[in-house]
Amino acid sequence: MTFSIDRRMLLGAGAALAAGTVLPTMAQTPPTLRFAAVFSDKDIRADMMKMFAKDIEADYKIDMFLNSTLFRQGTELVALQRDNLEMGNIAPQDISKQVPAWSLLTSAYLFRDPEHLTKFFASDLGAQMKKMVEDQLKVKILGPTFFGTRHVGLKTKKRIGTPADLAGVKLRMPPGDTWQMLGRSLGANPTPMAYAETYTGLQTGAIDGQDNPLPNVQNMKFNEVMSQIVLTSHLVAFDLLTVNMKTWQAMAPAKQRSFQAAADKAIAWSTAEHQKREAELADSFRKQGLEVYVPNINAFRDYAQKAYLASDDAKNWPPGMLDKINAMK
């Protein structure tokens, strides 16, 4: 019976072709790209990725894994390198562990604002730094995902004016030497702790404070377990939207262009949304009863820059790159 049905089907198909009839074709399902990130679904960057996914849905399906649910924080880059992950939102601090020259881009008080950050990555200087990652790590950087300017938030009510006032303060920083260096450059005692554990760490007193942009403070509800926010503005915070090089190189040039264009559009939208929210949150936190104030920024900047220039990290920075970044208008 099976043979006769198959035979009839084949005869019918042959007749249809002979008559010039167009047979229906099976629609191809776009390949799935897994995306991993530490941020939550409440983050503006989650909406950024939804926008990106919508724009490329004809070619690819994006499967998002947020809150470090697929890979724990700091391991996403290795997963990309090992072809265990197609896309990730990667911290530049993680890149600097393998490409020491990148520690420059993680140093305090380097970029003035998001515009300065965006201009750098679009420049020849930025292309030089991105090529290091492509050549050495085999990961393609689509662009920097700005997520706010980092400030210090504390459970203690001690007022902070200069780095000396942070001496002995257990300041939560993400794991990794580069992050610990950032904490020390502020005068604090950096304490490594995963992002998802920070709320409980503040609540129990395991840490005295944390450093994050204001939108992150709101997303993770850190304001519930802090008494003050010190607007140190020590780092224009960004991660990097990346794609596994094997995945990137498998794309036809036209698909690469549309993929990059979709990323550029989503990143620009996300940057504008973060800036808008930052402007609103300082007043919002004040109304909730937190002290929100600006310390002696010049004292923090001088202390931080001296700490970095005296560190081993600075020996790995590309010659003249710091001065060129500072000179960008």
C-alpha positions as CSV (number, residue, x, y, z in Angstrom):
1,M,0.0,0.0,0.0
2,T,2.7,2.4,0.9
3,F,4.5,1.7,-2.4
4,S,1.4,2.4,-4.4
5,I,0.8,5.7,-2.6
6,D,4.4,6.8,-3.1
7,R,4.2,5.9,-6.7
8,R,1.0,7.8,-7.3
9,M,2.5,10.8,-5.6
10,L,5.6,10.7,-7.8
11,L,3.5,10.3,-10.9
12,G,1.3,13.2,-9.9
13,A,4.3,15.4,-9.2
14,G,5.8,14.5,-12.6
15,A,2.5,15.4,-14.3
16,A,2.4,18.7,-12.5
17,L,5.9,19.5,-13.5
18,A,5.1,18.6,-17.1
19,A,2.1,20.9,-17.1
20,G,4.1,23.8,-15.7
21,T,2.3,23.7,-12.3
22,V,4.3,25.3,-9.4
23,L,4.4,22.9,-6.4
24,P,4.2,24.3,-2.9
25,T,7.6,24.4,-1.1
26,M,8.4,23.9,2.6
27,A,9.1,27.2,4.4
28,Q,12.6,27.2,5.9
29,T,12.8,28.0,9.6
30,P,15.4,30.7,10.4
31,P,18.3,29.3,12.4
32,T,18.2,30.1,16.2
33,L,20.9,32.2,17.8
34,R,21.2,31.9,21.6
35,F,21.9,35.2,23.4
36,A,23.2,35.2,26.9
37,A,23.4,38.2,29.3
38,V,23.7,39.0,33.0
39,F,21.0,41.7,32.9
40,S,17.3,41.1,33.7
41,D,14.2,41.2,31.6
42,K,13.4,44.6,33.3
43,D,16.6,46.1,31.8
44,I,16.4,48.5,28.8
45,R,18.8,46.2,27.0
46,A,16.3,43.4,27.1
47,D,14.0,45.6,25.1
48,M,17.0,46.5,22.9
49,M,17.4,42.8,22.1
50,K,13.7,42.4,21.4
51,M,14.0,45.3,18.8
52,F,17.1,43.7,17.3
53,A,15.4,40.3,17.1
54,K,12.3,41.8,15.4
55,D,14.5,43.4,12.8
56,I,16.4,40.2,11.9
57,E,13.5,37.7,12.3
58,A,13.4,36.9,8.6
59,D,16.9,35.6,8.8
60,Y,17.4,34.5,12.4
61,K,15.5,33.7,15.6
62,I,17.0,35.0,18.8
63,D,16.6,32.9,21.9
64,M,17.3,35.1,24.9
65,F,18.8,33.8,28.2
66,L,18.9,36.7,30.8
67,N,19.9,36.9,34.4
68,S,22.9,34.5,33.8
69,T,20.5,31.6,33.3
70,L,22.5,29.9,30.6
71,F,26.1,30.8,31.6
72,R,27.2,32.4,34.8
73,Q,28.5,35.9,34.9
74,G,32.0,36.1,33.3
75,T,31.9,32.8,31.4
76,E,29.9,34.0,28.4
77,L,33.0,35.1,26.5
78,V,34.6,31.7,26.8
79,A,31.3,30.1,25.6
80,L,31.4,32.3,22.5
81,Q,35.0,31.3,21.8
82,R,34.3,27.6,22.2
83,D,31.3,27.8,19.8
84,N,28.9,27.0,22.7
85,L,27.1,30.3,22.3
86,E,26.2,32.4,19.3
87,M,25.7,35.9,20.8
88,G,26.4,37.6,24.2
89,N,26.5,40.9,26.0
90,I,30.2,40.8,27.1
91,A,31.9,43.0,29.7
92,P,35.1,44.7,28.5
93,Q,36.6,43.6,31.8
94,D,36.2,40.0,30.7
95,I,37.9,40.8,27.4
96,S,40.8,42.5,29.2
97,K,41.6,39.2,31.0
98,Q,42.7,37.8,27.6
99,V,43.6,41.0,25.8
100,P,45.5,43.1,28.4
101,A,45.5,46.2,26.2
102,W,41.8,46.4,26.7
103,S,42.3,47.2,30.4
104,L,42.6,50.8,29.1
105,L,38.9,50.8,28.1
106,T,37.9,49.7,31.6
107,S,39.8,52.4,33.5
108,A,38.0,55.0,35.6
109,Y,37.2,58.5,34.2
110,L,38.2,57.5,30.6
111,F,35.1,58.4,28.6
112,R,33.4,61.6,29.3
113,D,29.8,60.6,28.3
114,P,28.0,58.1,26.0
115,E,28.6,60.3,23.0
116,H,32.4,60.1,23.6
117,L,32.1,56.3,24.0
118,T,30.1,55.9,20.7
119,K,32.4,58.2,18.8
120,F,35.4,56.2,20.0
121,F,34.1,52.9,18.8
122,A,33.1,54.3,15.5
123,S,36.6,55.7,15.0
124,D,39.9,54.2,13.6
125,L,41.0,54.0,17.3
126,G,38.0,51.9,18.1
127,A,38.5,49.7,15.0
128,Q,42.0,49.0,16.2
129,M,40.8,47.8,19.5
130,K,38.0,45.7,18.0
131,K,40.4,44.1,15.6
132,M,42.5,42.9,18.5
133,V,39.4,41.0,19.8
134,E,38.6,39.6,16.4
135,D,42.1,38.4,15.8
136,Q,42.9,37.1,19.2
137,L,39.6,35.9,20.6
138,K,37.7,35.2,17.4
139,V,34.7,37.2,18.5
140,K,32.9,39.9,16.4
141,I,32.0,43.1,18.3
142,L,28.8,44.7,16.9
143,G,28.9,47.7,19.2
144,P,29.1,49.1,22.8
145,T,25.9,48.8,24.8
146,F,25.9,51.8,27.2
147,F,23.9,51.1,30.3
148,G,24.5,54.2,32.4
149,T,27.2,56.0,34.4
150,R,28.4,54.1,37.4
151,H,28.0,55.6,40.9
152,V,28.7,54.3,44.4
153,G,25.7,53.2,46.4
154,L,26.1,52.6,50.2
155,K,24.1,51.0,53.0
156,T,26.1,53.1,55.5
157,K,25.0,56.7,56.2
158,K,28.6,58.0,56.4
159,R,28.9,60.9,54.0
160,I,31.5,60.5,51.3
161,G,33.5,63.5,50.0
162,T,36.8,62.0,48.8
163,P,38.4,58.6,48.2
164,A,39.8,58.7,51.8
165,D,36.2,58.4,53.1
166,L,35.8,55.0,51.3
167,A,38.8,53.5,53.1
168,G,37.7,50.1,54.5
169,V,34.3,50.2,52.8
170,K,33.5,46.7,51.4
171,L,32.4,47.7,47.9
172,R,30.8,44.9,45.8
173,M,32.5,44.6,42.5
174,P,32.0,41.9,39.8
175,P,34.6,39.1,40.0
176,G,37.9,39.7,38.1
177,D,41.1,41.7,38.6
178,T,40.1,44.5,36.4
179,W,36.9,45.1,38.4
180,Q,38.9,44.9,41.6
181,M,41.3,47.5,40.3
182,L,38.4,49.8,39.6
183,G,37.2,49.5,43.2
184,R,40.7,50.2,44.5
185,S,40.9,53.3,42.3
186,L,38.0,54.7,44.2
187,G,39.7,54.2,47.6
188,A,37.4,51.3,48.6
189,N,38.0,47.7,49.6
190,P,36.6,45.8,46.6
191,T,34.7,42.6,47.3
192,P,34.0,40.2,44.4
193,M,30.3,39.2,44.3
194,A,28.0,38.1,41.5
195,Y,25.4,40.6,40.3
196,A,22.5,38.4,41.3
197,E,23.8,38.1,44.8
198,T,24.3,41.8,45.5
199,Y,20.8,42.6,46.9
200,T,21.2,39.9,49.6
201,G,24.8,41.0,50.2
202,L,23.6,44.5,51.0
203,Q,20.7,43.2,53.0
204,T,22.8,41.0,55.3
205,G,25.8,43.3,55.6
206,A,28.2,41.0,53.7
207,I,29.0,44.2,51.7
208,D,28.7,47.9,52.6
209,G,27.9,49.1,49.1
210,Q,27.9,48.5,45.3
211,D,28.7,50.5,42.2
212,N,26.2,50.6,39.3
213,P,24.4,53.0,37.0
214,L,21.1,54.3,38.4
215,P,18.9,52.2,36.0
216,N,20.5,49.0,37.3
217,V,19.9,50.2,40.9
218,Q,16.3,50.5,40.1
219,N,16.0,47.2,38.1
220,M,17.6,45.2,40.9
221,K,15.9,47.2,43.7
222,F,19.2,47.9,45.4
223,N,17.7,51.2,46.6
224,E,15.6,49.2,49.0
225,V,18.7,48.1,51.0
226,M,20.8,51.3,50.7
227,S,20.7,54.7,52.4
228,Q,22.6,56.8,49.9
229,I,24.0,57.2,46.4
230,V,27.2,59.0,45.9
231,L,27.3,60.4,42.3
232,T,31.0,59.6,41.7
233,S,30.4,59.2,37.9
234,H,33.5,57.2,37.8
235,L,32.8,55.0,34.8
236,V,30.7,55.4,31.6
237,A,29.5,51.9,31.8
238,F,29.2,49.7,28.7
239,D,29.2,46.1,27.7
240,L,29.7,44.8,24.1
241,L,27.1,43.2,21.9
242,T,29.0,40.4,20.3
243,V,28.5,37.5,18.0
244,N,30.5,34.3,17.7
245,M,32.9,34.5,14.8
246,K,31.9,31.2,13.3
247,T,28.3,32.5,13.2
248,W,29.4,35.8,11.7
249,Q,31.5,34.3,9.0
250,A,28.8,31.9,8.0
251,M,26.6,34.9,7.0
252,A,26.6,36.2,3.5
253,P,27.9,39.8,3.2
254,A,24.3,41.1,2.7
255,K,23.2,39.4,5.8
256,Q,26.2,40.7,7.7
257,R,25.3,44.3,6.7
258,S,21.6,43.9,7.7
259,F,22.6,42.2,11.0
260,Q,25.0,45.1,11.8
261,A,22.5,47.7,10.8
262,A,19.9,46.2,13.1
263,A,22.4,46.1,16.0
264,D,23.3,49.8,15.4
265,K,19.7,50.8,15.4
266,A,18.9,48.9,18.6
267,I,22.0,50.1,20.4
268,A,21.3,53.8,19.5
269,W,17.8,53.4,20.9
270,S,19.0,51.8,24.1
271,T,21.6,54.5,24.7
272,A,19.0,57.3,24.4
273,E,16.6,55.4,26.7
274,H,19.3,55.0,29.3
275,Q,20.2,58.7,29.2
276,K,16.5,59.6,29.6
277,R,16.0,57.3,32.6
278,E,19.2,58.4,34.3
279,A,18.0,62.0,34.3
280,E,14.8,61.0,36.0
281,L,16.1,58.5,38.6
282,A,18.2,60.8,40.8
283,D,15.2,62.8,41.8
284,S,13.1,59.6,42.1
285,F,15.5,58.1,44.6
286,R,15.6,61.4,46.6
287,K,11.9,61.3,46.9
288,Q,12.2,57.7,48.2
289,G,14.3,59.0,51.1
290,L,17.8,58.2,49.8
291,E,20.6,60.8,50.1
292,V,21.8,61.5,46.6
293,Y,24.7,63.9,46.2
294,V,27.9,64.8,44.3
295,P,31.2,64.3,46.1
296,N,34.5,66.0,45.2
297,I,34.8,64.7,41.7
298,N,38.2,66.2,41.1
299,A,39.6,64.4,44.1
300,F,38.2,61.1,42.9
301,R,39.4,61.6,39.3
302,D,43.0,62.5,40.4
303,Y,43.1,59.6,42.8
304,A,41.9,57.1,40.2
305,Q,44.1,58.3,37.4
306,K,47.2,58.1,39.6
307,A,46.2,54.6,40.7
308,Y,45.8,53.4,37.1
309,L,49.0,55.0,35.8
310,A,51.0,53.4,38.6
311,S,49.4,49.9,38.0
312,D,50.8,47.1,35.9
313,D,47.7,47.5,33.6
314,A,49.0,50.7,32.2
315,K,52.1,48.9,30.8
316,N,49.9,47.0,28.4
317,W,48.0,50.1,27.0
318,P,48.7,50.9,23.3
319,P,51.3,53.7,23.2
320,G,49.6,57.1,22.9
321,M,46.1,55.7,22.9
322,L,45.1,57.3,26.2
323,D,46.1,60.8,25.0
324,K,44.3,60.2,21.7
325,I,41.0,59.2,23.5
326,N,41.3,62.2,25.7
327,A,41.8,64.5,22.7
328,M,38.6,63.2,20.9
329,K,36.0,65.9,20.7
